[in-house]
Amino acid sequence: MFRHDDMALRKEVCGRMSAIVYVTIMLAVISVCTLVSVPPLFFRKCPACGVRNFLEAHTCKGCKAPLPDDDGQDTTSCGRHGGGC
């Protein structure tokens, strides 16, 4: 039914298609991993409402609550109540 040349051609086409499918799936996996892992590097989450804010923000853009510093202290309490920075 098929000659040897036809089988070799089919095998070559199937090999290329599987390579293309593999690369497409791997690029999708890398994209999803990037979308999940990159935002926490540039944005921090408000503990009150969960909105993401820029790292240098002192108040939440969603609920206007004060955001804690990197060390976990409240940024608005600096200098108040005898606390130092």
N, C-alpha and C positions, 0 to 999 in steps of 0.2 A: 504494500500500500504506500508507505513512505520510503523514500530512498534514504541512504545514509546521510547525504548532504542536507536533506530536509530535517532530519532529526538533530543534526549538529546545529543548524540554524535555529531551530526551536529551543534547544538547550542554551544557546548563546543569548537569545532574546529573554528567556526566562531568568537567566543569571543576571542580566542587566536590570530587569524589572525588580527582582528581589533586592538588588543593591540600591536601587532608587527608593524602594519602599523602606528599606532599612535606614537609609540616610534621612528620609523624611520623618520617620518615627523618632529617631534619635534627636533631630533638630527640635521636634515638638517637645520631647522630654526636657531638653536643655532649656527651652523657652519657658516651660512651666516652672522649672526649678529656679530660673532667674527671676521670674515674676513673683515667686513666693519669698525668695531670700533677699532681694535687693531693697525693697521698701523699708525694712527695719534699719538699714544702714544709713538712710538719709532722712527718715521721718520717725518720730516717736509718737506713741499712742497716748492719748489723754486717759488717765486712770478713771476720770469721772464719766466721760461719755464715749470713749473709744475712737474719737476722730484722730486721724494722723496729722501731726503738726511738724513744721520744720524743726531741725535740731536746735536752732538758736532762739526759737519762740519761748516767751516767758508765760504767755497765757494761751489757752486753747482757743482756736478760731471758731470752734463750734459752740462751746458753752461758756467761754470766757473765764473758766476756772484757772487758777494758777497752776503751772506745770512744775513738777519737782525737778531739781538739778540732776546732773548725772550721778551725784552721790546720794540721791534720794531726798534731799532737803527741799523744802518749799522755797521758790525763788522770791516770793513776795515777803517772806519773813526775815530776810537779810536786813539787819540793822534794827529790827523791831524786837521788843521784849528782851533787850539785852543780848541778843544773839549776834555774833559776828560772822563775817564771811570768810 
